[in-house]
Amino acid sequence: MNLREIKELSKLMDEKQVVELEIEETGVFRTKIKKVSEERRPALAPTSAKPREITCEEEEQEEKEEFTTITSPLVGTFFRASALPNPPYVEVGDNISKGQMLCNIVAMKTQNEVKSEVEGEVVEVLAENGHPVEYGQDLFLVRPFMNKN
């Protein structure tokens, strides 16, 4: 099958509104032509030289890039304190140090301590107390302290 024949088949597919066509000649060749509809076709990026406006979501993402996230090391239930009447281990605005206890994750009736791997300030608690968390889920957003050398 040559390019001219493929173009003719493509034109015929447009006329008959055929989306997919497969032609097979046993032992000689096999051709499959598939048309992508306009609504499923990915949009092309504009080629204008206008400056791109930054959305609020993009600004938030750029701001979060300067932060460090503390993630869950396992699947379980997130607890901010050791017991209900006790205060949380850390609050937003607290300065934390490496190795400091941040929370517990209970899995299979075992409390697993989550400790900080960075020094910094707790900016946001991203998990809800008493709710399940997944492995790798963000728990805390921390603004790391700059090294003072």
C-alpha positions as CSV (number, residue, x, y, z in Angstrom):
1,M,0.0,0.0,0.0
2,N,1.5,3.3,-1.0
3,L,0.9,6.9,0.3
4,R,-1.6,7.8,-2.4
5,E,-3.8,4.8,-1.5
6,I,-3.6,5.7,2.2
7,K,-4.7,9.3,1.4
8,E,-7.6,8.0,-0.7
9,L,-8.7,5.7,2.1
10,S,-8.4,8.6,4.6
11,K,-10.6,10.8,2.4
12,L,-13.1,8.0,2.0
13,M,-13.2,7.6,5.8
14,D,-14.0,11.3,6.2
15,E,-16.8,11.1,3.6
16,K,-18.4,8.0,5.2
17,Q,-17.6,9.1,8.8
18,V,-15.6,6.0,9.5
19,V,-13.4,6.2,12.6
20,E,-11.3,3.1,12.2
21,L,-10.3,0.9,9.3
22,E,-8.2,-2.2,9.2
23,I,-7.1,-3.9,6.0
24,E,-5.2,-7.2,6.0
25,E,-3.9,-9.2,3.1
26,T,-2.8,-12.5,4.6
27,G,0.9,-12.9,4.6
28,V,1.5,-9.7,2.6
29,F,0.6,-6.7,4.8
30,R,-1.7,-5.4,7.5
31,T,-2.8,-1.7,7.7
32,K,-4.8,0.0,10.4
33,I,-6.0,3.6,10.1
34,K,-7.7,5.3,13.0
35,K,-9.1,8.8,12.9
36,V,-9.1,11.0,16.0
37,S,-12.3,13.0,16.4
38,E,-12.0,16.8,16.8
39,E,-13.4,16.7,20.4
40,R,-10.8,14.0,21.4
41,R,-7.9,15.7,19.6
42,P,-5.6,17.4,22.1
43,A,-5.5,21.2,21.8
44,L,-2.4,22.7,20.4
45,A,-0.7,25.4,22.4
46,P,-1.2,28.9,21.1
47,T,1.7,30.4,19.2
48,S,1.1,34.0,20.2
49,A,3.8,35.9,22.0
50,K,1.5,37.1,24.7
51,P,2.8,36.7,28.2
52,R,1.1,33.8,30.0
53,E,-1.0,34.7,33.0
54,I,-0.4,32.7,36.2
55,T,-3.4,31.2,37.9
56,C,-3.9,31.1,41.7
57,E,-3.3,27.3,41.6
58,E,0.0,27.8,39.9
59,E,1.0,30.5,42.4
60,E,0.1,28.2,45.3
61,Q,2.2,25.4,43.7
62,E,5.2,27.7,43.3
63,E,4.8,28.8,46.9
64,K,4.7,25.2,48.1
65,E,7.9,24.4,46.3
66,E,9.9,26.2,48.9
67,F,8.3,24.0,51.6
68,T,9.0,20.4,52.6
69,T,6.2,17.9,53.1
70,I,6.3,15.2,55.8
71,T,4.6,12.2,54.3
72,S,3.0,9.1,55.8
73,P,5.4,6.1,56.0
74,L,2.5,3.6,56.1
75,V,-1.2,3.1,55.7
76,G,-3.1,3.7,58.9
77,T,-5.1,6.2,61.0
78,F,-3.6,9.6,61.6
79,F,-3.5,10.9,65.2
80,R,-2.1,14.3,66.2
81,A,-1.8,13.5,69.9
82,S,-1.1,10.4,72.0
83,A,-4.5,10.4,73.5
84,L,-7.7,12.4,73.3
85,P,-7.4,14.8,76.2
86,N,-3.7,15.4,75.4
87,P,-2.7,18.4,73.1
88,P,-1.4,17.7,69.6
89,Y,2.3,17.0,69.3
90,V,2.7,20.1,67.0
91,E,0.5,23.0,65.9
92,V,0.7,25.3,62.9
93,G,3.4,27.9,63.6
94,D,5.5,25.6,65.9
95,N,9.2,25.3,65.2
96,I,10.3,21.7,65.0
97,S,13.6,20.0,65.0
98,K,15.0,16.8,63.4
99,G,13.7,13.8,65.3
100,Q,10.9,15.6,66.9
101,M,7.6,13.6,67.3
102,L,4.9,15.0,64.9
103,C,2.1,12.4,65.1
104,N,1.1,8.8,65.4
105,I,-0.2,6.5,62.7
106,V,-2.0,3.5,64.1
107,A,-1.9,0.4,62.0
108,M,-3.0,-3.0,63.2
109,K,-3.5,-1.7,66.7
110,T,0.2,-0.5,66.8
111,Q,1.2,3.1,67.3
112,N,3.9,4.2,64.8
113,E,5.6,7.4,65.6
114,V,6.2,9.9,62.8
115,K,9.3,12.1,63.5
116,S,10.5,15.1,61.6
117,E,13.4,14.7,59.2
118,V,13.9,18.5,58.9
119,E,14.2,21.6,61.1
120,G,11.6,24.2,60.3
121,E,8.2,25.8,61.0
122,V,4.9,23.8,60.7
123,V,2.9,25.8,58.1
124,E,0.0,23.5,57.6
125,V,-1.4,20.2,58.9
126,L,-2.6,18.4,55.8
127,A,-4.3,15.3,57.3
128,E,-7.4,15.2,59.5
129,N,-7.1,13.8,63.0
130,G,-8.6,10.3,63.4
131,H,-8.9,9.8,59.7
132,P,-7.2,7.2,57.5
133,V,-4.1,8.1,55.6
134,E,-2.3,6.3,52.7
135,Y,1.4,5.5,52.3
136,G,3.1,8.6,50.9
137,Q,0.2,10.9,51.7
138,D,1.3,14.4,52.7
139,L,0.7,15.0,56.5
140,F,2.5,18.3,57.3
141,L,3.8,21.2,55.3
142,V,7.0,22.6,56.8
143,R,9.1,25.7,55.9
144,P,12.6,24.5,56.5
145,F,15.1,26.7,58.3
146,M,18.0,28.0,56.3
147,N,21.4,26.5,57.3
148,K,23.4,28.9,59.3
149,N,27.0,28.1,58.2
